[in-house]
Amino acid sequence: MPKLIEHAKRKEMIAEAAWKVILEQGMEGASVRNIAKEAGISLGSLRYYFASQNDLLGFSRDLIYQKTAERMTRIFKLDMPPKEKIVQVLLDLMPAAGETKLEAEVRLVFKIHARHQGEVFDAEKDSVYLAIKEVMSYLVLLNLLKKDADVHLETERMYSLLDGLALDGMIRPQLLETHKLKRIIVYHLNSICMEEF
C-alpha cells in the first residue's frame, strides 16, 4: 500500500509541476522535458509515470477537477447557514491565492487549449460546472430561486459569470480581491433569488 501512495503522490507532484510550466510558458512550453525539469526529475523518471505528453496533460487536467470537487464536497459538508455555504462554494471556485489560484488559472488554460486542439469541451466533466449545478439544486431545494427562473439557463449564466471573472482576474489581478468577488457573486445571487444574500 505505501508504494501505491508514493506512486500517486509522485504523479500529483509531476502534474503540479506541469501546471507551473503551463502558466509560465503556455501549452507550447509544456513539453515533457520542461515539466521534468520543473519537477526536478529525469526525463526517464517522468516517462515511468506517464507514457506520453498527452497522458501527463490529461492527468494534470483531471487532477484539477478532482481537487476542485474535493474542496466543494468539504464546503458542502460544513456546518454553516445555507446562504453562507452557497457564497463560500462560489467564492472557492475563484482563483484567490496560492494553490487554488494556480488550479483555477490552469483549468481555464486547459479549457481554451481544448478549443485550439479542435476538441469538444464537455462542461459535464468540469468540476466547476458540476459545483454550480449543485449550487443551483441547493437553491431550488431551499426554495430560494425565483419561481420563474429557468434553472438550466441560470446554471449556464453563473458558469459563464464565474469563468469570466476568473479569466478577467488573470488579466486584472486586483479584481480577485475577495471582497470584490463576494460583492459580485452576492449581487448575482440576489438577482436570481427571492431572498437577499
Secondary structure as GFF3:
##gff-version 3
##sequence-region A 1 197
A	DSSP	alpha_helix	2	25	.	.	.	ID=ss1
A	DSSP	three_ten_helix	27	29	.	.	.	ID=ss2
A	DSSP	alpha_helix	32	39	.	.	.	ID=ss3
A	DSSP	alpha_helix	43	49	.	.	.	ID=ss4
A	DSSP	alpha_helix	53	77	.	.	.	ID=ss5
A	DSSP	alpha_helix	82	92	.	.	.	ID=ss6
A	DSSP	alpha_helix	98	116	.	.	.	ID=ss7
A	DSSP	three_ten_helix	123	125	.	.	.	ID=ss8
A	DSSP	alpha_helix	127	141	.	.	.	ID=ss9
A	DSSP	alpha_helix	151	171	.	.	.	ID=ss10
A	DSSP	three_ten_helix	173	176	.	.	.	ID=ss11
A	DSSP	alpha_helix	178	192	.	.	.	ID=ss12
###
